[in-house]
Each structure stands twice: as structure tokens, then as C-alpha cells.
């Protein structure tokens, strides 16, 4: 997701959907995958500081991760 954003993609919903599909193919049940502004509001294409939020299950283990992405 971060790489797609760095390459200039800004269709956030498509990037999120593709991530969910990849995680499902790897055996994860996702709770959420979301690209947001640092204040957790929905992003706009001109944003340069974003955060990727994700949570899901792999078997009986729930995993949560957040990744800051700087596009400047």
C-alpha cells in the first residue's frame, strides 16, 4: 500500500480493497484496512502525510499494525 501511494496512486478505496484481497489470499480474515490522515480523517489526494491502519486475524491470533507514510 505504501509503495502504491509513493508511486502516485490516490484511489484509496482500490488500494485498500487490493490489500484486503492479498491478505485473504494469505489466509488472513481482516477486520479493517484503511488509509487515513494522521488525525484519522479521510484522506484527500493532496495529502502528503498518511497512516495505513490494519487489523485482522491469522488463525486465533489478532494482529494490528499502523504504518506512517510520508509522500513529500
C-alpha positions as CSV (number, residue, x, y, z in Angstrom):
1,X,0.0,0.0,0.0
2,X,2.8,2.4,0.9
3,X,4.6,1.7,-2.3
4,X,1.4,2.4,-4.4
5,X,0.9,5.7,-2.6
6,X,4.5,6.7,-3.1
7,X,4.1,5.9,-6.9
8,X,1.3,8.4,-7.0
9,X,-1.8,6.2,-6.8
10,X,-4.6,8.1,-5.0
11,X,-7.6,5.8,-5.4
12,X,-7.6,5.0,-1.7
13,X,-10.6,2.6,-1.8
14,X,-9.0,0.5,-4.6
15,X,-5.7,0.3,-2.7
16,X,-7.5,-0.8,0.4
17,X,-9.6,-3.4,-1.4
18,X,-6.5,-4.8,-3.1
19,X,-4.8,-5.1,0.3
20,X,-7.7,-7.0,1.8
21,X,-7.7,-9.4,-1.2
22,X,-4.0,-10.0,-0.8
23,X,-4.4,-10.6,3.0
24,X,-7.3,-13.0,2.3
25,X,-5.2,-14.9,-0.2
26,X,-2.5,-15.3,2.5
27,X,-5.1,-16.7,5.0
28,X,-6.0,-13.6,7.0
29,X,-9.5,-12.5,8.0
30,X,-9.3,-8.7,8.0
31,X,-11.2,-6.5,10.4
32,X,-10.1,-3.4,8.6
33,X,-7.5,-1.9,6.3
34,X,-7.7,1.8,6.0
35,X,-5.6,4.8,4.6
36,X,-6.2,7.9,6.7
37,X,-4.7,11.3,7.5
38,X,-2.7,11.5,10.7
39,X,-5.8,12.9,12.5
40,X,-7.7,9.8,11.3
41,X,-9.9,11.7,8.9
42,X,-10.4,10.5,5.4
43,X,-7.5,11.5,3.1
44,X,-7.6,13.6,0.0
45,X,-5.3,13.2,-3.0
46,X,-3.1,16.3,-2.0
47,X,-2.2,14.9,1.5
48,X,1.5,14.1,2.0
49,X,1.3,12.5,5.4
50,X,-0.8,9.4,5.8
51,X,-1.2,6.4,8.0
52,X,-2.1,2.9,7.0
53,X,-4.2,1.1,9.6
54,X,-4.8,-2.6,9.6
55,X,-6.1,-5.3,11.8
56,X,-7.0,-8.9,11.1
57,X,-6.9,-12.5,12.2
58,X,-4.5,-15.2,11.3
59,X,-5.9,-18.3,12.9
60,X,-6.7,-17.4,16.5
61,X,-4.2,-14.5,16.7
62,X,-5.3,-11.0,16.1
63,X,-2.7,-8.7,14.5
64,X,-2.8,-4.9,14.5
65,X,-0.4,-2.7,12.6
66,X,-0.1,1.0,11.7
67,X,2.4,2.5,9.3
68,X,3.2,6.1,8.7
69,X,3.7,7.1,5.0
70,X,5.4,10.3,4.0
71,X,4.8,11.3,0.4
72,X,6.8,14.5,0.5
